[in-house]
Amino acid sequence: MATILGITGGIGSGKSYVCHLLEKHFQIPIYYSDDEAKRLNVTDKVIRKELTRLVGPDVYLGNGELNKPVLANYLFASDAHAKQVNAIIHPRVKADFKKWVKKQKTDIVAMECAILFESGFDVLVDKIITVTAPEDVRIERIIQRDHTTEEKARERMNLQTSDEERLQHSDYHIVNDGHTDIVQQLQAVLSFFRNNAL
């Protein structure tokens, strides 16, 4: 059974970039939980049935795709609604991840997940890496990537768990400030990890 790394970080921290480097330089397979959740929302029969029952038939379009505005309206109407939707999707993502892990042929695999702690997915991993970047760098990245305003970028950042909270529950810390060598940091983490944990 492979040892599982959980990789998390706030919006604009560049955790996906760090994951791509892990794949490219260290051949570590990555499960991108957000992408896989989007895929499962469309392909998983249990999710489709439960979301339709909860939100209504309009939650899926005629072509079978998810009707994102309808789901978003329901999701953001209240915390209770968000919990109901998450209770449908998260268990299916967990099950899919476990199946994925069994198929991998390497000694280390990783899951990228922005809401690793909030979703309870942290129980699925053996060690946690939190990726951080300075606030101004994160804001600039969000503005460029999502073509949004600084105000909106800050709003989205403030809705998330803080770096301080994440780091309290993490085993390793990668700084992605645009200057510090990430591959070198990852090399150090993996060396330490392999020497001490495997």
C-alpha positions as CSV (number, residue, x, y, z in Angstrom):
1,M,0.0,0.0,0.0
2,A,1.4,3.4,-1.0
3,T,2.0,6.1,1.6
4,I,-0.3,9.0,0.9
5,L,0.6,12.7,1.0
6,G,-2.2,15.3,1.4
7,I,-1.4,18.6,-0.3
8,T,-3.4,21.7,0.6
9,G,-3.2,25.4,0.7
10,G,-5.4,28.5,0.3
11,I,-6.6,30.0,-3.0
12,G,-3.7,31.5,-4.9
13,S,-1.0,29.6,-2.9
14,G,0.0,27.6,-6.1
15,K,-0.7,24.1,-4.7
16,S,-1.6,22.8,-8.1
17,Y,1.8,24.1,-9.5
18,V,3.6,22.3,-6.6
19,C,1.7,19.2,-7.5
20,H,2.7,19.4,-11.1
21,L,6.3,19.7,-10.0
22,L,5.9,16.6,-7.8
23,E,4.6,14.7,-10.9
24,K,7.2,16.0,-13.3
25,H,10.3,15.8,-11.1
26,F,9.5,13.0,-8.7
27,Q,7.0,10.9,-10.7
28,I,4.5,11.0,-7.8
29,P,0.9,10.4,-9.0
30,I,-1.6,13.1,-7.9
31,Y,-5.3,12.8,-7.3
32,Y,-6.7,16.3,-8.0
33,S,-9.8,16.1,-5.8
34,D,-11.6,19.2,-7.2
35,D,-11.3,17.9,-10.8
36,E,-12.4,14.4,-9.8
37,A,-15.3,15.8,-7.8
38,K,-16.5,17.7,-10.9
39,R,-16.2,14.5,-13.0
40,L,-18.1,12.5,-10.4
41,N,-20.9,15.1,-10.2
42,V,-21.7,14.2,-13.8
43,T,-20.7,10.5,-14.0
44,D,-21.6,9.0,-10.6
45,K,-25.1,7.6,-10.5
46,V,-25.4,8.0,-6.7
47,I,-24.5,11.7,-6.8
48,R,-26.8,12.3,-9.7
49,K,-29.8,10.6,-8.0
50,E,-29.2,12.3,-4.6
51,L,-28.5,15.8,-6.0
52,T,-31.7,15.5,-8.2
53,R,-33.7,14.5,-5.1
54,L,-32.2,17.3,-3.0
55,V,-32.1,20.2,-5.4
56,G,-34.6,19.2,-8.0
57,P,-34.5,18.0,-11.7
58,D,-33.1,21.3,-12.9
59,V,-29.8,20.6,-11.3
60,Y,-28.8,18.7,-14.4
61,L,-29.2,20.0,-18.0
62,G,-30.7,18.1,-20.9
63,N,-27.3,17.0,-22.1
64,G,-26.5,15.4,-18.7
65,E,-24.1,18.2,-17.6
66,L,-24.4,19.8,-14.1
67,N,-26.4,23.0,-14.1
68,K,-23.8,24.9,-12.1
69,P,-25.8,28.1,-11.4
70,V,-28.8,26.1,-10.0
71,L,-26.5,24.1,-7.7
72,A,-24.6,27.2,-6.7
73,N,-27.8,29.0,-5.8
74,Y,-28.8,26.1,-3.6
75,L,-25.4,25.6,-2.1
76,F,-24.8,29.2,-1.1
77,A,-28.3,29.8,0.2
78,S,-27.3,28.5,3.7
79,D,-24.7,26.5,5.6
80,A,-27.2,23.7,6.0
81,H,-27.6,23.4,2.2
82,A,-23.9,23.3,1.8
83,K,-23.6,20.5,4.3
84,Q,-26.4,18.5,2.6
85,V,-24.6,18.8,-0.8
86,N,-21.2,17.9,0.7
87,A,-22.7,14.9,2.5
88,I,-23.7,13.6,-1.0
89,I,-20.5,14.4,-2.8
90,H,-17.6,13.9,-0.3
91,P,-18.2,10.2,0.5
92,R,-18.3,9.4,-3.2
93,V,-15.0,11.3,-3.8
94,K,-13.5,9.4,-0.8
95,A,-14.5,6.1,-2.3
96,D,-13.2,7.1,-5.7
97,F,-9.9,8.2,-4.2
98,K,-9.5,4.9,-2.3
99,K,-10.0,3.0,-5.6
100,W,-7.5,5.2,-7.4
101,V,-4.8,4.6,-4.7
102,K,-5.1,0.9,-5.1
103,K,-4.3,1.2,-8.8
104,Q,-1.1,3.1,-8.3
105,K,2.2,1.4,-8.6
106,T,4.4,3.8,-6.6
107,D,5.5,3.9,-3.0
108,I,4.1,7.5,-2.6
109,V,0.9,9.0,-4.0
110,A,-0.7,12.4,-3.3
111,M,-4.1,14.0,-3.0
112,E,-4.4,17.7,-3.9
113,C,-7.3,19.2,-1.9
114,A,-8.1,22.8,-1.0
115,I,-10.5,21.7,1.7
116,L,-8.5,18.8,3.0
117,F,-9.4,19.5,6.7
118,E,-12.9,21.0,6.1
119,S,-14.0,17.9,4.1
120,G,-12.5,15.4,6.5
121,F,-10.2,14.1,3.7
122,D,-7.2,14.6,6.0
123,V,-8.1,11.2,7.6
124,L,-7.3,9.5,4.2
125,V,-3.6,10.7,4.1
126,D,-0.5,9.8,6.1
127,K,1.3,13.2,5.9
128,I,0.2,16.7,5.0
129,I,2.0,19.4,3.1
130,T,0.7,22.9,3.2
131,V,1.6,25.3,0.4
132,T,1.7,29.0,1.3
133,A,2.5,32.3,-0.4
134,P,2.5,35.9,0.8
135,E,-1.0,37.5,0.7
136,D,-0.1,40.1,-2.0
137,V,1.3,37.3,-4.3
138,R,-1.8,35.2,-3.8
139,I,-4.1,38.2,-4.6
140,E,-2.1,38.9,-7.8
141,R,-2.4,35.3,-8.9
142,I,-6.2,35.2,-8.2
143,I,-6.8,38.4,-10.1
144,Q,-4.7,37.2,-13.1
145,R,-6.2,33.7,-13.2
146,D,-9.8,34.5,-12.6
147,H,-10.0,38.0,-14.1
148,T,-11.5,39.3,-10.9
149,T,-11.0,42.3,-8.6
150,E,-8.7,42.6,-5.6
151,E,-11.8,43.0,-3.4
152,K,-13.3,39.7,-4.7
153,A,-10.0,38.0,-4.3
154,R,-9.8,39.1,-0.7
155,E,-13.3,38.0,-0.1
156,R,-12.6,34.5,-1.4
157,M,-9.4,34.2,0.7
158,N,-11.2,35.3,3.8
159,L,-13.8,32.6,3.4
160,Q,-11.1,29.9,3.7
161,T,-9.2,28.4,6.6
162,S,-6.2,30.5,7.4
163,D,-2.6,29.4,6.7
164,E,-1.9,29.4,10.4
165,E,-4.7,26.9,11.1
166,R,-3.6,24.7,8.2
167,L,0.1,24.7,9.3
168,Q,-0.9,23.7,12.9
169,H,-2.2,20.4,11.4
170,S,0.5,19.9,8.8
171,D,3.7,17.9,8.7
172,Y,5.5,19.9,6.1
173,H,5.5,23.5,4.7
174,I,6.3,24.5,1.1
175,V,6.8,28.3,0.4
176,N,5.7,29.2,-3.1
177,D,6.5,32.9,-3.1
178,G,7.9,33.0,-6.7
179,H,11.5,33.2,-5.4
180,T,12.2,30.2,-3.2
181,D,13.2,27.0,-5.1
182,I,10.2,24.7,-4.9
183,V,11.9,21.6,-6.3
184,Q,14.6,21.9,-3.7
185,Q,12.0,22.2,-1.0
186,L,10.2,19.2,-2.3
187,Q,13.4,17.3,-2.5
188,A,14.2,18.0,1.1
189,V,10.6,17.1,2.2
190,L,10.7,13.8,0.3
191,S,14.2,12.9,1.5
192,F,13.2,13.6,5.1
193,F,9.9,11.8,4.6
194,R,11.5,8.7,3.1
195,N,14.2,8.5,5.7
196,N,11.8,8.9,8.6
197,A,8.4,7.6,7.6
198,L,8.8,4.7,5.1
